[in-house]
Amino acid sequence: MCGIAGFVNFKKNIKEEYKTLKNMTDTLKDRGPNAEGLYTSSNIMFGHRRLVVVDPEGGGQPMKKSVNGKEYILVYNGELYNTEDLRKELINAGYTFEGYSDTEVLLLSYIRWGIDAISKFNGIFAFAIYDEDKRRVVLARDAMGVKPLFFTFKNDTFIFGSEIKALFKHPYVEPIVDKDGLTELFALGPALIPGTTLYKGIEEVKPAEYLIVDASGIKKDMYWELKAEEFKESEEEAVEHVRELLVDAIKRQLVGDVPLCTFLSGGLDSSAISAIAAEEFKKKNKILTTYSIDYEDNEKYFKSSLFQPTSDQYYAEMMAKYIGSEHRTVVLNHMDLVNSLDNAVIGRDLPGMADVDSSLYLFCREVKKDFVVALSGECADELFGGYPWFTNEDMINANTFPWSRFIGDRRKILSPELKKLKIEDLAQTAYNDTLKEVPHLDGESKLEYRMRELFYLNLRWFMVNLLNRKDRMSMANSLEVRVPFADYNIVEYAFNIPSNIKLLNGREKGLLRKALEGILPEDIIYRKKSPYPKTYNPIYTDLVCNMMGDILRDKSSPILNIIDENKVKEIVETKGESYKTPWFGQLMAGPQMIAYLIQINNWLKNYNVKLI
């Protein structure tokens, strides 16, 4: 994995702006600690930071290729999982290779097929290619949005980067947030409207989108979209098909020239990945290393709930023993958890999911000490119906995002000046606009029509936010995390499975559970779903309340300009009990909501955000 940055101006010579390019690229050193590369010309400035995973010698970037006298330049962040399939096609078409990296395969694929090459890629990626012959730059992002890519267009200059912080190193770009950005922050945060960033004028390439930048401006289009298709398989065939797709995706993602491990919580998804990976390791006389996360004294304070019915550690250790992995548990200290809220903001360049982010940041920091690549179980819940809002009737029928059903409560913490922000209107508009995109089949039942909407909403919103979190927190530690369930072949197939099959036997992820029989022990297969673990220790609650109290007492705190101090003070004094409803998803309630406010304050402060 890597980081890319650069800027393009077809109307003036920018070659002398080398220092700006260097500064932009330097911000991405955590994404790519192993090497740096810069390409400069009259109109094109490309920078690259490399995390070496495949072909240390032959995969350097920016990569240049000349074919028939035409030059092509690539900067690329990602991993292609069908590299060898594409390589064979290209060799048969007469192309030759200097190394064995997927970088070279990607660039030659573009040279061979042009824009059509993007739809042939199976992987996670964000890239920019300068096509000298056509005098254009082509940028694209993978279908699920695993890898990030941001851009802005100012003074005839197109500026891009893997992280927003890279754009801020260009003199044309400032961290400005207007009323629209604030409305989005409080209506939808930490989720974002696809293509937006909160910052005025800064956009994100959407999942499955590509851009063409030339002298006439920017053109955008989609190279992949979900389609509604009639499902013609039986339940038994679906079970077998899911198993085949998942095993194939996991095996493809075990490639690399560096140490690889898996995350193992003891839940269904990570257990499936770890079991299949462990079996592949055994074929090579190797032992898989697995990692789980826990918190100091968490068992002592754990509280069962609808969203978090059981703790994980017992099941993680059971699963590790079952597959014969070398298992390591990372136990997090609560002071580190609070202190790393800032690291999480810097990783995202935005407020995120509070300690759900900072815990992952710390976890990845430990994993990185011995490994460069990890596989993780994100996306299975969105694809196969793992959340309560896929089975709870009230949640199914909520006329809003099911993970943010109490948006009106957010208004309580806003300052008198901002209470007029139309946060409910924005959330409802974003929700309705997404429903208009959902593909349907003629004659769908009312229930099936709604379930298709729910799965689409989860793919376009909730899943993307979790993928953003995983990428930013892992890459802030120079760790590449792969997500096999996000393989677009699995996504396409799962989207069209009828809900009665997907939720087999009335269980969340019922079909996936059935598909994993024979691979996992029954205790794991039929365990009630438990989400990413959070701390229940009152020490953590005290720490975030004390920190937020300090922020409230410091009259220079920027968050005081946008919140109702008395209301937030009440929330802090009651240790979160006076704000009952989850802010977002399943985990951001009570102390996590207070931690989110801390992140907002520190984001405004550390990024010198200008509110207009």
Secondary structure, 3 states (H helix, E strand, C coil): CEEEEEEECCCCCCCCCHHHHHHHHHCCCCCCECEEEEEECCCEEEEEEECCCCCCCCCCCCEEEEECCEEEEEEEEEEECCHHHHHHHHHHCCCCCCCCCHHHHHHHHHHHHHHHHHHHCCEEEEEEEEECCCCEEEEEECCCCCCCCEEEEECCEEEEECCHHHHCCCCCCCCEECHHHHHHHHHHCCCCCCCCCCCCCCEECCCCEEEEEECCEEEEEECCCCCCCCCCCCHHHHHHHHHHHHHHHHHHCCCCCCCEEEECCCCHHHHHHHHHHHHHHHHCCCCCEEEEEEECCHHHHCCCCCCCCCCCHHHHHHHHHHHCCEEEEEEECHHHHHHCHHHHHHHHCCCCCCHHHHHHHHHHHHHCCCCCEEECCCCHHHHHCCCHHHCCHHHHCCCCCCCCCCHHHHHHHECCCCCCCCHHHHHHHHHHHHHHHCCCCCCCCHHHHHHHHHHHHHHHHHHHHHHHHHHHHHHCCCCEEECHHHCHHHHHHHHCCCHHHHCHHHCCCHHHHHHCECCECHHHHCCCCCCCCCCCCHHHHHHHHHHHHHHHHCCCCHHHHCECHHHHHHHHHCCCCCCCCCCECCCECCHHHHHHHHHHHHHHHHCCCEEC
